[in-house]
Amino acid sequence: MKNCLLTLLTAVLFLGSAAAQKAVSGVFLYKASISDSVSVLKEWNVRLYTNDTIVRVETQTDQVGQQVYIRHMDLRKAYLLLAYNGKKFAIQTDLAENTVKDTVGKQYTVKKKFGSKKVAGYKCKKYYVTDKGQPEGYYCWFAKKFDNKYLEVYPEVPYLAADYFLPSQEGLIHYELVSFTPETLNRDMFGIPSDYRRVTFEEFVGQFSDGKQE
């Protein structure tokens, strides 16, 4: 269970600043899927809410059900909300501190390519991503209309990832933007609920050491 949770949290926290663009408030809806050479093996939705200062990402996982990730872009703070074994946790991360401590080199390369297409009605630029140690990569598309700060993937590209891939233990995950709905969102949805206990990543993982829990 500990290894499973570590893998899950690492994958979520993969999830900068770029060229100045207009403030964005609303909901990005993505479709995520894992496929083999024949068919789609698994499919789910990911919703990204933003008021241009804070981002809230909601997704569904097999391990712990609904998962919520809240990130304050200016303060560089983030919380992963998890309900597990009847308890609720807000696992906090100092993104600025993690950036300073991170000494692991990039596990991929990104190269700009000629070409464009529309994804969910938005014009996107073409890039080619290759994972370290892999002979072949994959094409990803980025929407010029939106800043890359709303989604923490491929920071080398100044635009929002709209049609892209990310490796996982289950296989290559394909994310595709389905729609963007502009709206003014209630600020309460970006807060930490009072019934969630705020803990560090180390404190959370420590509860499962040697099979013991608090």
Secondary structure, DSSP 8 states (H G I E B T S, - for coil): -HHHHHHHHHHHTT----S------EEEEEEEEEE-SSSEEEEEEEEEEE-SSEEEEEEEETTTEEEEEEEETTTTEEEEEEEETTEEEEEEEEHHHHHHH-----SEEEEEEEEEEEETTEEEEEEEEEETT-S--EEEEEEEEEEGGGS-S-TTSSEEEEEEEEEETTEEEEEEEEEEEE----GGGGS--TTSEEEEHHHHHHTTGGG---
